[in-house]
Amino acid sequence: MFEPNYKLEQTNVNLGAVKAVGPCSITNQVYTTKEFSLEDFKDWSNSNKPIQNTGLSSLSDDDREFLISGMSPKAFNELDNN
């Protein structure tokens, strides 16, 4: 349905932390997630587990949705209200 188009930017080399930054798949406005573990991201992206059942469960619903679909909170709310 929606194709994420973000890049992972390293934020803390010692902790293996990254954040996802990229344009929203609907609004094209840049969105940035909070910091998360690169290892947790790899584990999720290489599995069939729901994101909330992985090490990424500590991210907000908005940040997890952005990782899954590339949709920012603003776009998701606009779709939900229509």
C-alpha positions as CSV (number, residue, x, y, z in Angstrom):
1,M,0.0,0.0,0.0
2,F,2.6,2.6,1.1
3,E,6.3,2.3,0.6
4,P,8.6,3.6,3.2
5,N,11.4,5.8,1.9
6,Y,13.5,6.6,4.9
7,K,17.2,6.3,5.7
8,L,18.7,5.2,9.0
9,E,21.0,7.8,10.5
10,Q,23.6,6.8,13.1
11,T,23.1,8.7,16.3
12,N,25.4,6.9,18.8
13,V,28.1,4.6,17.4
14,N,29.0,3.1,20.9
15,L,25.4,2.1,21.5
16,G,24.5,1.1,18.0
17,A,21.7,3.6,18.0
18,V,20.0,5.0,14.9
19,K,16.9,7.1,13.9
20,A,14.8,6.9,10.8
21,V,14.6,10.1,8.7
22,G,12.7,10.6,5.5
23,P,9.7,11.9,3.6
24,C,6.2,10.9,4.6
25,S,4.8,8.6,1.9
26,I,1.6,10.8,1.9
27,T,2.6,14.4,2.7
28,N,6.2,14.2,1.5
29,Q,7.2,16.2,4.6
30,V,10.3,15.0,6.4
31,Y,9.7,13.0,9.6
32,T,12.3,11.8,12.1
33,T,11.8,9.0,14.7
34,K,13.3,8.8,18.1
35,E,16.5,6.9,18.5
36,F,16.4,3.1,18.5
37,S,18.7,0.1,18.3
38,L,20.0,-0.9,14.9
39,E,20.1,-4.5,16.0
40,D,16.4,-4.3,17.1
41,F,15.6,-2.9,13.7
42,K,17.5,-5.6,11.8
43,D,15.8,-8.3,14.0
44,W,12.4,-6.9,13.1
45,S,13.0,-6.3,9.4
46,N,14.4,-9.9,9.0
47,S,11.4,-11.5,10.7
48,N,7.7,-11.9,10.4
49,K,7.1,-10.6,13.9
50,P,4.7,-7.7,14.5
51,I,6.9,-4.6,15.3
52,Q,5.2,-4.3,18.7
53,N,6.5,-7.8,19.6
54,T,10.1,-6.8,19.0
55,G,12.8,-4.7,20.7
56,L,11.2,-1.7,18.9
57,S,8.1,-1.9,21.1
58,S,9.5,1.0,23.2
59,L,9.0,3.3,20.2
60,S,5.8,5.4,20.0
61,D,2.9,4.2,17.9
62,D,3.7,7.0,15.5
63,D,7.4,6.0,15.1
64,R,6.5,2.4,14.6
65,E,3.9,3.3,12.0
66,F,6.5,5.4,10.1
67,L,8.9,2.4,10.1
68,I,6.1,0.1,8.8
69,S,4.4,2.3,6.2
70,G,6.4,5.5,5.8
71,M,3.4,7.5,7.0
72,S,4.0,10.4,9.4
73,P,1.5,10.9,12.3
74,K,0.0,13.9,10.5
75,A,-0.8,11.8,7.4
76,F,-2.1,8.9,9.5
77,N,-4.4,11.2,11.4
78,E,-5.7,12.9,8.2
79,L,-6.5,9.4,6.7
80,D,-8.1,8.3,9.9
81,N,-10.4,11.4,9.9
82,N,-11.7,11.0,6.4
